[in-house]
Amino acid sequence: DRGGNSIHVRIDHHPSGATGVITKEKETNLHSVWDDHIIEFAITTQHNSSALSFQQSILDLVAEAESTGLIDLWLGCSDGMSTQCPSVWAEESFDDALRWAYSDEHGREIVDGAALSVEYFGTRLHVVKRKLAAGGVRLAAVLEAVLSDGNLVRGSPADGTSKLVELLVGWEKLSLLLK
């Protein structure tokens, strides 16, 4: 299904919480729902249309993860420099997709042409927020690792390649596998 791109869905939003009043109906694909529409739904319905408020909720989730130790799990590949890290992160996303993206809030498979309810969005938001928080933490760790060691960017004298280039090649290979 090309990561949800081949599954066309209809979104029926009721941002005000009113039933029977469709304030926004849109046709899109399942991939776009997870890239954009769940976040837009949250901003509209839970954050008074404030992207800054939504961003703060992600930062709050990071702080909570730090205090509970969840952040240690997110940083299992602590600096992201291992070529295994993108594979680990992709497996996590694949597992989340199988559990949360491809079935509705009643456990029924989402098929081409399905309508996604407000409940679908609400019951999946925690996954999106967790993925955003974990992704931000991991990106920060990678950037810290890359920018804190001059050898990462300039290369190592032994083989003439940089660890950054090796990491980017690993990411490119992963992206080709996921297409």
TAFENTA-V22539 format. One record per residue. N is the residue number from 1. RES is the residue in three letters. SS is DSSP state (H for helix, E for strand, C for the rest). OMEGA is omega in radians with two decimals (NA if undefined). NEAR is the number of other ideal C-beta (glycine too) atoms within 12 Angstrom. Layout:
# TAFENTA-V22539
n={N:N}
res={RES:RES}
ss={SS:SS}
omega={OMEGA:OMEGA}
near={NEAR:NEAR}
This chain:
# TAFENTA-V22539
n={1:2:3:4:5:6:7:8:9:10:11:12:13:14:15:16:17:18:19:20:21:22:23:24:25:26:27:28:29:30:31:32:33:34:35:36:37:38:39:40:41:42:43:44:45:46:47:48:49:50:51:52:53:54:55:56:57:58:59:60:61:62:63:64:65:66:67:68:69:70:71:72:73:74:75:76:77:78:79:80:81:82:83:84:85:86:87:88:89:90:91:92:93:94:95:96:97:98:99:100:101:102:103:104:105:106:107:108:109:110:111:112:113:114:115:116:117:118:119:120:121:122:123:124:125:126:127:128:129:130:131:132:133:134:135:136:137:138:139:140:141:142:143:144:145:146:147:148:149:150:151:152:153:154:155:156:157:158:159:160:161:162:163:164:165:166:167:168:169:170:171:172:173:174:175:176:177:178:179}
res={ASP:ARG:GLY:GLY:ASN:SER:ILE:HIS:VAL:ARG:ILE:ASP:HIS:HIS:PRO:SER:GLY:ALA:THR:GLY:VAL:ILE:THR:LYS:GLU:LYS:GLU:THR:ASN:LEU:HIS:SER:VAL:TRP:ASP:ASP:HIS:ILE:ILE:GLU:PHE:ALA:ILE:THR:THR:GLN:HIS:ASN:SER:SER:ALA:LEU:SER:PHE:GLN:GLN:SER:ILE:LEU:ASP:LEU:VAL:ALA:GLU:ALA:GLU:SER:THR:GLY:LEU:ILE:ASP:LEU:TRP:LEU:GLY:CYS:SER:ASP:GLY:MET:SER:THR:GLN:CYS:PRO:SER:VAL:TRP:ALA:GLU:GLU:SER:PHE:ASP:ASP:ALA:LEU:ARG:TRP:ALA:TYR:SER:ASP:GLU:HIS:GLY:ARG:GLU:ILE:VAL:ASP:GLY:ALA:ALA:LEU:SER:VAL:GLU:TYR:PHE:GLY:THR:ARG:LEU:HIS:VAL:VAL:LYS:ARG:LYS:LEU:ALA:ALA:GLY:GLY:VAL:ARG:LEU:ALA:ALA:VAL:LEU:GLU:ALA:VAL:LEU:SER:ASP:GLY:ASN:LEU:VAL:ARG:GLY:SER:PRO:ALA:ASP:GLY:THR:SER:LYS:LEU:VAL:GLU:LEU:LEU:VAL:GLY:TRP:GLU:LYS:LEU:SER:LEU:LEU:LEU:LYS}
ss={C:C:C:C:C:C:C:E:E:E:E:E:E:C:C:C:C:C:C:C:C:C:C:E:E:E:E:E:E:H:H:H:H:H:H:H:H:H:H:H:H:H:H:H:H:H:C:C:C:C:H:H:H:H:H:H:H:H:H:H:H:H:H:H:H:H:H:H:C:H:H:H:H:H:C:C:C:C:C:C:C:C:H:H:H:H:H:H:H:H:H:H:H:H:H:H:H:H:H:H:H:C:E:C:C:C:C:C:E:C:C:C:C:E:E:E:C:H:H:H:H:H:H:H:H:H:H:H:H:H:H:H:H:H:H:H:H:H:H:H:H:H:H:H:H:H:H:H:C:H:H:H:H:H:C:C:C:C:C:C:C:C:H:H:H:H:H:H:H:H:H:H:H:H:H:H:H:H:C}
omega={3.09:3.07:-3.14:-3.13:-3.11:3.12:-3.13:-3.11:3.08:3.13:3.04:-3.11:3.01:-3.02:-3.11:-3.11:-3.14:3.09:3.12:3.12:3.14:-3.11:3.13:3.04:-3.05:3.00:-3.10:3.04:-3.05:3.11:3.14:3.08:-3.09:3.11:-2.95:-2.87:3.09:3.09:3.12:3.10:-3.13:3.14:-3.11:-2.97:-3.04:-3.06:3.04:3.13:-3.13:3.08:3.12:3.10:3.09:3.11:3.12:3.12:3.08:3.09:3.08:3.11:3.07:3.12:3.10:3.13:3.11:-3.11:-3.12:-3.11:3.12:-3.14:3.10:3.07:3.13:-3.10:3.10:2.94:-2.85:-3.10:3.11:-3.06:3.08:3.12:3.09:-3.06:3.13:3.11:3.10:-3.12:3.11:3.10:3.09:-3.13:3.11:3.11:3.09:3.14:-3.14:-3.09:-2.96:-2.98:-2.95:3.03:-3.12:-3.07:3.10:3.12:3.12:3.14:3.06:-3.11:3.12:3.14:-3.11:3.02:3.12:-3.08:3.03:3.14:3.09:-3.13:-3.10:-3.11:3.12:-3.07:-3.12:3.12:3.14:-3.14:3.11:3.14:3.09:-3.14:-3.14:3.12:3.10:3.11:-3.13:3.10:3.11:3.14:3.12:-3.14:3.10:3.14:-3.11:-3.03:-3.10:-3.09:-3.12:-3.14:-3.13:-3.10:-3.06:3.14:3.10:-3.10:-3.05:-3.07:3.08:3.10:3.12:3.07:3.11:3.11:3.11:3.13:-3.13:3.08:3.08:3.11:-3.13:3.11:3.13:-3.11:3.09:3.12:-3.07:-3.12:NA}
near={19:12:23:29:20:17:28:24:33:25:32:27:33:23:25:16:16:13:13:10:14:18:19:21:16:21:20:28:28:37:25:24:40:35:19:19:35:37:28:27:36:32:28:27:27:25:23:15:16:15:17:13:18:28:20:18:27:30:20:18:30:28:17:18:25:18:12:13:11:19:24:16:20:31:29:21:28:21:26:35:29:20:22:18:28:30:21:24:32:25:19:25:28:20:16:23:27:17:16:30:37:30:22:25:19:13:12:14:15:33:18:18:15:28:25:41:25:33:19:34:37:24:22:33:33:21:29:35:32:28:30:29:32:32:24:24:34:32:23:23:27:31:20:18:25:25:18:16:19:14:22:25:20:16:17:17:10:9:11:11:18:22:29:26:22:26:28:22:17:27:24:16:17:23:15:12:15:21:10}
